[in-house]
């Protein structure tokens, strides 16, 4: 099964507005969604920060692009630290949201879990109830395979984004370590592509669909192009993944 992950779209109410590196996030997302359609994914995952300003218009722009592109697949959305949940719920199809469909069950024994780590400003936290529900579900499906989707990074990236951390990530990682059926964790937030294998689990960060962050001690962007992640979930529980970046400036 082919999963495409996009993240950190940072759309504005004004779809002509540009951000870092003179990138227009609306135009870059439009370009990426057109590419994603050609990939013919089974699932499109959006791992937070659809909006950069929390405005209703930004979510309307997102919904408009999804409708215009006509991507024919399941869609799962979780919130990021910049997202306004009230506006997200009001302006994006309910069937896409983690609140209404917290899991996507695929026909090849894979389960995708949509988890909310939004907490305070840029800091992340997952609720105890969510962790309890996750652990119970995993105990009932130990012979299947599981991919967990979050916004915040559950493992350090080694740069300035570690200041914008996930407060109780150790509780989350303990569940991952105790459940060998969890084969992957995907996340956004850090605007860069990183892969880390820890025991049985592959942790995968996603490029932003707009500007990319440099992984250094102090805030900086870099000149890498916007992109997305392709994740192939295989029948034997293995994961094949790579990132794709658009080739021309938007």
N, C-alpha and C positions, 0 to 999 in steps of 0.2 A: 504494500500500500504506500502511495506517495503522499507525503505531507509537505506542504509549503508553509514555512513560518515567516511572517513579516512582523516588524515591531517598531515602536517609537516613531510613529508617523508625524507627530507634532503639527497637526493641521491648525490653521488659524481661521478666525471668522472671515478675514479678508483673504481670499484665495490667490490674490496677487502678491501677498506679502512674502518677503524672503527672510531667511535666517542666516545662521553661520555659513561661511564660505559662499555667500550669495546664492544659496540653494532655495528654490521655491518648493516647500514640502508638498504642496498640492500637485504640482506638475511632476515631481519625482515619484510620488505615489501612483499617479495616473500611469506613468510609464512602466513602473514595476508591475502593477496589476495587469497591464496588457501582456507583459512577458509571462506572468504567472499563468494566465489563461492558456497560453500555448503549451505549458508544461502538463496540462490536464491532471491536476492533483485530485486525490480523493478527499483530502481535507485541507482547508486553509485555516491556519492558526494565527491569530493576531494577539501578541503577548503584551498588550498595554501601551499606554501613552498614544492613543489615537489622536488626542487633542493636545495642542501646546498651550492653549489659553482657556480651556474648559467651557468654551462657548457652545450654545446650541447649534450655531451655524457650522462650526467645525465638524460636528457629528453629522449634520445634514450633508456636508460636502463628502464625507466618507461614505455614507449610505448611497449618495448619488453615484459615486465612482463604482461601488460594488454593483449597483443596478446597471449602470452603463456598460460595464465590462462583461456582465453576464457569465461569470465564472460558475460552472456547473459542478458544484461539489458541496460537501458539508462545510460549515464555517463555525469556528469556535472563537469567542472573544473573552479575554480577561482584562480587568482594569490595571492601569499603571498609576504611578504616583501623581502624574499631571492630570489624570482623568477626573472629570466631574461626573460622579455616578448617576446623579439625577438627570443630567442632560444626556448622558450616554443611554440610559434606559428610555428616555423620552424620544430619542431620535434615531435609534438603531433597532433593527428587527429583534424582537424578544427571543426568537428561537436561536439566535446566534450567541446569546449571552450566557455566561457561566451560571448565573442565578437560576435560569430555567433549564439548562442542559449542562450540568456540571461534569458529565462524562460523555465521551464519544466512544461507542463500542464498535469495533471494526470486525469484519467477518473472518479475519485470520488470527484470532485469539489476542488481538491487541486492544488495550483500553487506554484512552487518552483522558487524563484528569485535568480539568480547568480549575486552577487554584488562585484565590484572591490574596495578594500580599500587600495591598494598599493599606497604609496606616497613618503616619503623620508626616506631611510635607514629602520630602524625598526618602524618608526612612520607611522600611518595610517591616511587616509583621504578619504572620498567619495566625488565625484564631485557633484556640484549643479545640473548638468544636469541629473545625475543618480537619485538623490533624486526627482527631478521634474518628471522624467519618471515613477519612482516607484509610486509616489502619484497619477499620472494620471491613471495608470493602476489599482491601488487599487480602485479608484473611479468608475471604469467601471465594477468591479467585487466584489461589496460589499457583495454579498450573497454567495460568495465562501470562501475558506479558503486559507491562505497564510503562507508559510514557507520561511524565508529570510536566505540566506547563505552568510556569510562574512568571511574574514580571521581574521581581528583584533577583539578584544573583545569590545563589545558595553557597557558592564557593568564592573566595577572594579572587579578584582579577590582578591584584598587585600594583594598582595605580590609584589615582586620586578618586575614582568612583567608589573605592572601598569606604570612603567617608559617608557615602549615602547607602548605608548597609541595610541588611535584613536582620532585625534585632534577635529573633528567636530561631534563626536558621539552624542552630545545632539540634533543636528538637525535630525539625524537618529532616535533617541529614541522618539522625539516628534511625528514623523510620526507613529511610532509603537503605541504610546499611543493613538493617535487620530483615529486609525483604528482597531476596535475590531475584524475585520476579520483576522488580523495577529495573528496567534496562536503560532508561534515559530520562534526563531532566533538561527541558529547554526553557530559556529565559531571554529577556531583553534587557532594558534599563541601561546597560553599559555602552551601547552604541558601538560594539566591536564584535568580531567573530573570534571566539575562543572555544577550544574543545579540550576537556580534561577527563581522562578515564580514571575513575576511583573505584577500585574493586570491580563489581559487575556493572556499574552504572557509568554511562557516558554523559557528562554535563556539557551542554552546548549553548553558547551565547550567539546572538543573532546580530548582524549588522542592522543599522537603522535604515529606514527607507528615505531618510534625508541626510543629515550631517553625521559624520563619524568622529568619535572621540579618540584622542591619543592616550595610550596607556602609560602615563608617566606620573610623577609625584604631584604636579600641579595641573590645574585645568588647561586643556588644550584640545583643539580639533586636529584632524589630519586631512590629507588630500585624497583619501580613498573614496571611491564612488559609492553612492547608495546601493543597497543590496538586500538579499533575502537568503534564507536557508532552505535547502531541499533535504528532506529526511525520508529515507526509504525504510519502512518497517517490514522486516522479512519474516517469513513463516516460521523460521527456526529461532526467533527471538533476537536475532542480530539486527544491528542498525548500520546502515550505510548513509553517510551524510556529507554534504559539501555546501559551500556558499557560492552565490552568483552575484556579481555586481554589474550594473549597467555600464556600458562602454563609453557613452558620450555624456558630456555635461548637459544638465537640464536647464 
